[in-house]
Amino acid sequence: MVEHRLEAGRHAWLQVVRGSVELNGTKLGAGDGAAVSDEGMLTLMAEDDSEVILFDLA
């Protein structure tokens, strides 16, 4: 499990490159992306060999 705190007014984009993950309770698979706003904490659960890219955006 990985947690990432988003400061107030910030947004995020998560791109799943390989495998499958769960982001704040939402399941995502390879090729999926998720835009995140108005969340203070991102909780990411991943299967073995999963790969993601997380962008913390202004």
C-alpha positions in Angstrom: 0.0 0.0 0.0 1.2 3.5 -0.9 -0.3 6.7 0.4 0.2 10.2 -1.1 -1.1 13.3 0.5 -2.4 16.1 -1.7 -2.2 19.6 -0.4 -5.2 21.9 -0.6 -5.8 23.1 -4.1 -3.7 20.4 -5.8 -4.9 17.7 -8.2 -3.5 14.4 -9.4 -3.5 12.1 -12.4 -2.7 8.4 -12.0 -1.8 6.4 -15.1 -1.7 2.6 -14.8 1.1 1.4 -17.0 1.0 -2.3 -16.2 -1.0 -4.6 -13.9 -4.0 -3.6 -11.9 -4.4 -1.3 -8.9 -7.0 0.1 -6.6 -7.1 3.9 -6.0 -9.2 5.1 -3.1 -11.4 2.0 -3.6 -11.7 2.3 -7.4 -10.2 -0.6 -9.4 -8.1 0.3 -12.5 -6.3 -1.8 -15.0 -3.4 -1.4 -17.5 -4.1 1.6 -19.7 -6.6 3.2 -17.4 -6.1 6.7 -16.0 -7.8 8.6 -13.2 -8.1 12.3 -12.6 -8.4 13.2 -8.9 -9.6 16.5 -7.3 -10.8 17.4 -3.9 -9.1 14.5 -2.1 -6.6 15.0 0.7 -5.1 11.5 0.6 -4.6 9.0 -2.2 -4.4 5.3 -1.1 -3.0 3.0 -3.7 -3.1 -0.8 -3.5 -1.4 -2.7 -6.2 -0.8 -6.3 -7.3 2.7 -7.6 -7.7 4.5 -6.3 -10.8 2.0 -3.4 -11.3 3.5 -0.1 -12.5 1.9 3.4 -12.3 2.8 7.0 -12.9 1.4 9.6 -10.4 1.3 13.3 -11.4 0.8 15.7 -8.5 -0.6 18.8 -10.3 -1.3 22.4 -9.4 
